[in-house]
Amino acid sequence: MSDLNIDWSKVTEPIQFFGLSETFEESELKKAYKSYIKVYKPDLHPEEFKKIRKAYESLLNRLAFNAYEKELE
């Protein structure tokens, strides 16, 4: 994730946006999120921040759902 310029037309999945593997850990997600937030601060880039936050929350929900599924097994 060395390039923090966002081309939203090429982003189809939140996982693709953050450059994570399908088996990502929460710590990897947080690290990627923080690196984008340092560049796209909410007061300077409100629209980009909203999209980044939405992608982050979507992946957090995926982690929570996967943990729930494992508990049911």
VOGU-3710 file (C-alpha; in Angstrom, 3 decimals, decimal comma):
1> msdlnidwsk> 0,000/0,000/0,000  2,729/2,444/-0,880  0,503/4,538/-3,121  -2,135/6,369/-1,116  -3,760/8,058/-4,112  -7,280/6,719/-4,430  -8,810/5,885/-7,796  -12,353/5,114/-6,647  -13,375/3,940/-10,121  -11,095/0,906/-9,702
11> vtepiqffgl> -12,228/-0,009/-6,196  -14,860/-2,732/-6,237  -14,269/-4,318/-2,820  -13,160/-2,789/0,484  -10,524/-5,488/0,846  -9,076/-4,446/-2,515  -8,977/-0,817/-1,436  -6,847/-1,539/1,623  -4,693/-4,070/-0,232  -5,383/-6,893/2,203
21> setfeeselk> -5,483/-10,640/1,650  -8,694/-12,613/2,162  -7,343/-13,865/5,491  -6,509/-10,456/6,941  -6,271/-9,803/10,667  -7,817/-6,867/12,502  -4,352/-5,453/13,239  -3,544/-5,367/9,501  -6,808/-3,575/8,785  -6,208/-0,988/11,504
31> kayksyikvy> -2,687/-0,319/10,234  -3,921/0,205/6,666  -6,795/2,402/7,839  -4,515/4,602/9,958  -2,116/5,139/7,065  -4,958/6,472/4,901  -6,409/8,613/7,689  -3,051/10,338/8,147  -3,282/11,525/4,540  -7,049/11,962/4,105
41> kpdlhpeefk> -7,984/13,858/7,247  -11,743/14,366/7,724  -11,540/18,141/7,892  -9,475/18,422/4,690  -10,951/15,577/2,607  -14,450/14,891/3,959  -15,720/12,859/0,988  -12,659/10,624/0,803  -12,734/10,177/4,575  -16,367/9,005/4,433
51> kirkayesll> -15,526/6,412/1,776  -12,458/5,201/3,659  -14,465/4,946/6,886  -17,246/3,040/5,132  -14,745/0,543/3,680  -13,121/0,124/7,099  -16,430/-0,467/8,864  -17,476/-2,943/6,192  -14,353/-5,006/6,787  -14,754/-4,797/10,568
61> nrlafnayek> -18,267/-6,184/10,123  -16,857/-8,998/7,999  -14,385/-9,879/10,766  -17,157/-9,873/13,367  -19,372/-12,072/11,200  -16,541/-14,551/10,559  -15,839/-14,770/14,300  -19,553/-15,382/14,951  -19,662/-18,153/12,338  -16,665/-19,877/13,944
71> ele> -18,436/-19,828/17,305  -21,410/-21,627/15,761  -19,296/-24,468/14,398
//
